[in-house]
Amino acid sequence: MAMNFIGKHKVTAALLLIALSLAVRSERVLAFQSNSAPRNKLIVTSEPEVIVNGSPCLFRVKSRKPLRSLSGEWQGRDVFFDFDARDGAWYGFAGVGIDVAAGRQRLRLEATTTTGAQISYIYPIRVGRAKYPIAHLGVPHQFTEPDDETLARIKEEQALKKDAFARVTPSRLWSGRFAAPIDSVITNEFGIRRTFNRKVQSVHQGLDLRADTGTPVGAMNSGVVIVAREMFFEGGFVVIDHGQGLLTLYMHLSEIKAHEGDSVAKRQIIGLSGGTGRATAPHLHTGVRWQGIYIDPATLLRMQLP
């Protein structure tokens, strides 16, 4: 009996030691996770909260540790982040192409803390799918069936636009919210799939605003004029570089009042509206591009930007 009693106590004592050892190890693991994982975490939010194909977006990043620099990558394009001391957050502008499918996309972030430590972070962003309508328009036949001389002009202008649209100025030239170029109503929205004379199909890559010929057109934000000339499809055409790959476009102008290389302020008059180029009637077409893709100007105008 004595040996049996002693044996049972030895087994019990051994089990208690094993349990105590496991508890200590578990506490150590939990302590390691809580001290390391959240410490370097970056908190990411976006505007708009629901991002869809064709939408501009603003990423807001906060860090538990002060950062010296922050950069990002989104759908194969660089995202330039600027620090805003007013709320201690980093802001980066981006966009989603109109043909991007719904699903999760990855925002890759690379940060350097003020102590020199490196932080890499991948944040999943859900992209929804917007539906855009179809419209049928009629225009003069030279815009759907151009002759050889016109085709040569179109090719030359395409090369010029390609060079201008490839421009990505790393620094931010815009400040605060973007302003509508004229005070008017929208007659054609972004993303409409259009046919011209039932032959040529295209996607409407901007907004059409009602405007009589001669209406003053203002720059949507500060920047540098990189295109200011007459073109076949666009008519009187102005493009403003706002930095970080963000461009605004103004088409069908009856008169251009800016020159290539000019620095312009928000709402500064850059031209007068008209019906030049491929236009069914006088109006202002305005577009927004971000690093090679067109995005919805109406969404941009609603966004609160730093």
C-alpha positions as CSV (number, residue, x, y, z in Angstrom):
1,M,0.0,0.0,0.0
2,A,2.8,2.4,0.9
3,M,4.6,1.8,-2.4
4,N,1.4,2.2,-4.4
5,F,0.6,5.5,-2.5
6,I,4.1,6.9,-3.2
7,G,4.0,5.9,-6.8
8,K,0.7,7.7,-7.4
9,H,2.1,10.9,-5.8
10,K,5.2,10.7,-8.0
11,V,3.0,10.5,-11.2
12,T,0.8,13.4,-10.0
13,A,3.9,15.5,-9.2
14,A,5.3,14.7,-12.6
15,L,2.1,15.7,-14.4
16,L,2.0,19.0,-12.4
17,L,5.6,19.8,-13.5
18,I,4.7,19.1,-17.2
19,A,1.6,21.3,-16.9
20,L,3.6,24.1,-15.2
21,S,6.3,23.9,-17.9
22,L,3.7,24.1,-20.7
23,A,2.0,27.1,-19.1
24,V,5.3,29.0,-18.8
25,R,6.2,28.2,-22.4
26,S,2.7,29.4,-23.5
27,E,3.1,32.7,-21.6
28,R,6.4,33.2,-23.3
29,V,4.9,32.7,-26.8
30,L,2.0,35.0,-26.1
31,A,4.4,37.6,-24.7
32,F,6.6,37.4,-27.8
33,Q,3.5,37.8,-30.1
34,S,2.1,40.7,-28.2
35,N,5.4,42.6,-28.0
36,S,6.5,42.1,-31.7
37,A,3.6,41.8,-34.0
38,P,1.4,44.8,-33.2
39,R,4.4,47.1,-32.5
40,N,5.2,47.6,-36.2
41,K,1.7,47.3,-37.6
42,L,0.5,50.0,-40.1
43,I,-3.1,50.9,-39.9
44,V,-4.6,51.5,-43.4
45,T,-7.9,53.2,-44.3
46,S,-9.1,54.5,-47.7
47,E,-11.4,57.1,-49.2
48,P,-13.8,56.3,-50.7
49,E,-14.5,53.5,-48.2
50,V,-15.9,51.4,-51.0
51,I,-13.5,51.4,-54.0
52,V,-14.8,50.3,-57.4
53,N,-13.3,49.9,-60.9
54,G,-12.7,53.4,-62.3
55,S,-12.5,55.0,-58.9
56,P,-9.7,57.3,-57.6
57,C,-8.7,56.5,-54.0
58,L,-6.7,58.0,-51.2
59,F,-4.9,55.7,-48.8
60,R,-4.4,56.9,-45.3
61,V,-1.7,55.2,-43.2
62,K,-0.9,55.5,-39.5
63,S,2.0,53.8,-37.7
64,R,2.5,53.0,-34.0
65,K,6.1,54.1,-34.5
66,P,7.1,57.4,-36.1
67,L,8.2,57.0,-39.7
68,R,10.9,58.6,-41.7
69,S,9.5,57.6,-45.0
70,L,6.7,55.5,-46.6
71,S,6.2,54.2,-50.1
72,G,3.7,51.9,-51.7
73,E,2.9,49.8,-54.7
74,W,-0.6,49.3,-56.0
75,Q,-1.5,47.3,-59.1
76,G,2.0,47.6,-60.5
77,R,2.2,51.4,-59.9
78,D,4.1,53.5,-57.4
79,V,2.1,55.2,-54.6
80,F,3.8,58.3,-53.3
81,F,3.0,59.0,-49.6
82,D,3.2,62.4,-47.9
83,F,3.1,63.0,-44.2
84,D,0.4,65.3,-42.8
85,A,1.4,66.7,-39.4
86,R,-2.1,67.8,-38.6
87,D,-3.3,64.3,-37.9
88,G,-0.1,62.4,-37.9
89,A,-1.0,60.3,-41.0
90,W,0.6,59.5,-44.3
91,Y,-1.5,60.0,-47.5
92,G,-1.0,58.4,-50.9
93,F,-3.2,58.9,-54.0
94,A,-4.0,56.0,-56.3
95,G,-6.7,54.7,-58.7
96,V,-8.4,51.6,-60.1
97,G,-8.7,51.0,-63.9
98,I,-12.2,50.8,-65.3
99,D,-11.5,47.2,-66.6
100,V,-10.2,45.8,-63.3
101,A,-12.3,42.9,-62.1
102,A,-13.9,42.8,-58.7
103,G,-11.9,41.1,-55.9
104,R,-9.1,41.6,-53.5
105,Q,-6.1,43.7,-54.5
106,R,-2.9,44.1,-52.6
107,L,-1.4,47.4,-51.3
108,R,2.3,46.8,-50.6
109,L,3.9,49.2,-48.2
110,E,7.6,49.8,-47.3
111,A,8.3,52.0,-44.4
112,T,11.4,53.2,-42.6
113,T,11.1,54.3,-38.9
114,T,12.9,57.3,-37.5
115,T,15.3,54.8,-35.9
116,G,16.1,53.2,-39.2
117,A,14.1,50.0,-38.8
118,Q,12.4,48.6,-42.0
119,I,8.7,47.7,-42.1
120,S,7.1,45.7,-44.9
121,Y,3.4,45.3,-44.9
122,I,0.8,43.9,-47.4
123,Y,-2.8,45.2,-46.9
124,P,-5.7,43.6,-48.8
125,I,-8.1,46.0,-50.4
126,R,-11.5,44.9,-51.7
127,V,-12.4,46.3,-55.1
128,G,-16.1,46.3,-56.1
129,R,-17.5,46.3,-59.6
130,A,-19.5,49.3,-61.0
131,K,-21.9,49.0,-63.9
132,Y,-21.7,51.6,-66.6
133,P,-24.4,52.4,-69.2
134,I,-24.2,52.3,-73.1
135,A,-24.9,55.4,-75.3
136,H,-25.3,55.8,-79.1
137,L,-24.0,59.1,-80.7
138,G,-23.8,60.6,-84.1
139,V,-20.8,62.7,-85.3
140,P,-19.5,63.8,-88.7
141,H,-18.0,60.9,-90.7
142,Q,-14.5,62.3,-90.8
143,F,-14.2,61.4,-87.1
144,T,-15.2,57.7,-87.7
145,E,-13.7,57.3,-91.2
146,P,-10.6,59.7,-91.4
147,D,-8.6,60.0,-94.6
148,D,-4.9,59.2,-94.9
149,E,-3.8,62.8,-94.2
150,T,-5.9,62.9,-91.0
151,L,-4.7,59.4,-90.0
152,A,-1.1,60.7,-90.2
153,R,-2.1,63.7,-87.9
154,I,-3.9,61.3,-85.5
155,K,-0.8,59.1,-85.3
156,E,1.5,62.1,-84.6
157,E,-0.9,63.4,-81.9
158,Q,-1.1,59.9,-80.3
159,A,2.7,59.9,-79.9
160,L,2.6,63.3,-78.3
161,K,-0.1,62.3,-75.8
162,K,1.7,59.0,-75.0
163,D,4.8,61.0,-73.9
164,A,2.7,63.5,-71.9
165,F,0.7,60.8,-70.2
166,A,3.8,58.8,-69.2
167,R,5.0,61.7,-67.1
168,V,5.1,60.9,-63.3
169,T,6.4,63.8,-61.2
170,P,7.3,62.4,-57.8
171,S,6.5,65.5,-55.8
172,R,2.9,66.6,-55.1
173,L,1.9,69.8,-56.9
174,W,-1.8,69.8,-55.9
175,S,-3.2,70.9,-52.5
176,G,-6.5,70.2,-50.9
177,R,-9.7,69.3,-52.7
178,F,-10.1,69.5,-56.4
179,A,-12.6,72.1,-57.8
180,A,-15.0,71.7,-60.7
181,P,-13.6,73.5,-63.8
182,I,-17.0,75.2,-64.4
183,D,-20.1,75.6,-62.3
184,S,-22.5,73.5,-64.3
185,V,-24.4,70.2,-64.6
186,I,-23.1,66.8,-65.8
187,T,-24.6,65.8,-69.2
188,N,-22.6,62.6,-69.7
189,E,-21.0,60.6,-66.9
190,F,-17.7,58.7,-66.7
191,G,-17.6,55.1,-67.9
192,I,-20.4,55.2,-70.5
193,R,-19.7,52.8,-73.4
194,R,-20.4,54.7,-76.6
195,T,-20.9,54.0,-80.3
196,F,-20.3,56.7,-82.9
197,N,-22.4,56.3,-86.0
198,R,-22.9,52.7,-85.0
199,K,-19.3,51.9,-86.0
200,V,-16.7,53.1,-83.5
201,Q,-16.9,51.9,-79.9
202,S,-15.2,53.7,-77.0
203,V,-15.5,54.3,-73.3
204,H,-16.3,57.8,-72.1
205,Q,-13.2,58.5,-70.0
206,G,-14.3,61.7,-68.3
207,L,-17.3,64.0,-67.6
208,D,-19.2,66.1,-70.0
209,L,-20.4,69.4,-68.5
210,R,-23.0,71.7,-70.0
211,A,-21.3,74.9,-71.3
212,D,-22.0,77.4,-74.0
213,T,-19.1,78.4,-76.2
214,G,-16.9,80.9,-74.4
215,T,-17.5,79.8,-70.8
216,P,-14.3,80.3,-68.7
217,V,-12.7,77.0,-67.7
218,G,-10.6,76.9,-64.5
219,A,-7.8,74.5,-63.5
220,M,-9.1,71.9,-61.1
221,N,-6.0,72.2,-58.8
222,S,-2.5,73.7,-58.9
223,G,0.0,72.2,-61.2
224,V,2.0,72.6,-64.4
225,V,0.6,72.7,-68.0
226,I,2.2,70.0,-70.1
227,V,-0.2,70.1,-73.2
228,A,-1.9,73.2,-74.6
229,R,-2.7,72.9,-78.3
230,E,-5.3,71.9,-80.9
231,M,-5.8,68.2,-81.6
232,F,-8.1,66.3,-84.0
233,F,-10.3,64.4,-81.6
234,E,-9.8,66.7,-78.5
235,G,-10.1,70.0,-80.3
236,G,-8.6,72.7,-78.0
237,F,-6.8,70.6,-75.5
238,V,-5.1,71.3,-72.1
239,V,-3.4,68.8,-69.8
240,I,-2.2,69.8,-66.3
241,D,0.3,67.7,-64.3
242,H,-0.6,67.8,-60.6
243,G,2.3,65.6,-59.5
244,Q,2.6,61.9,-58.5
245,G,1.2,60.7,-61.8
246,L,-2.1,62.7,-61.4
247,L,-3.2,64.6,-64.5
248,T,-6.4,66.5,-65.4
249,L,-7.6,67.0,-69.0
250,Y,-9.8,69.7,-70.6
251,M,-11.2,69.2,-74.2
252,H,-13.1,70.9,-77.0
253,L,-12.0,74.4,-75.9
254,S,-12.8,77.2,-78.3
255,E,-9.8,79.2,-77.0
256,I,-6.7,78.2,-75.0
257,K,-5.4,80.6,-72.4
258,A,-2.4,78.7,-71.0
259,H,0.9,77.7,-72.4
260,E,2.9,74.5,-72.1
261,G,5.3,74.9,-69.1
262,D,3.0,77.4,-67.2
263,S,2.5,76.9,-63.5
264,V,-1.2,77.4,-62.7
265,A,-3.2,77.8,-59.5
266,K,-6.4,76.2,-58.6
267,R,-9.4,77.8,-60.5
268,Q,-7.0,79.8,-62.7
269,I,-8.6,80.3,-66.2
270,I,-6.9,78.0,-68.7
271,G,-9.3,78.3,-71.6
272,L,-12.8,78.9,-72.9
273,S,-15.3,76.1,-73.5
274,G,-16.5,75.2,-77.1
275,G,-17.4,72.4,-79.5
276,T,-14.0,71.8,-81.3
277,G,-12.8,68.3,-82.1
278,R,-15.0,65.3,-82.0
279,A,-18.0,66.9,-80.2
280,T,-21.7,66.7,-80.9
281,A,-22.3,70.2,-79.5
282,P,-20.5,72.8,-77.4
283,H,-19.6,71.5,-73.9
284,L,-16.6,70.9,-71.7
285,H,-15.1,67.4,-71.4
286,T,-12.9,67.0,-68.4
287,G,-10.9,63.9,-67.6
288,V,-8.6,62.6,-64.9
289,R,-5.6,60.2,-65.3
290,W,-3.5,58.5,-62.7
291,Q,-0.3,56.8,-64.0
292,G,-1.8,55.6,-67.2
293,I,-5.4,54.9,-66.2
294,Y,-8.5,57.0,-66.4
295,I,-10.5,57.5,-63.2
296,D,-13.9,59.1,-62.4
297,P,-13.6,62.9,-62.0
298,A,-16.9,63.1,-60.2
299,T,-15.6,60.8,-57.4
300,L,-12.4,62.9,-57.2
301,L,-14.4,66.1,-56.8
302,R,-16.2,64.6,-53.8
303,M,-13.0,63.5,-52.0
304,Q,-11.6,65.2,-48.9
305,L,-7.9,65.6,-49.8
306,P,-5.1,66.9,-47.6
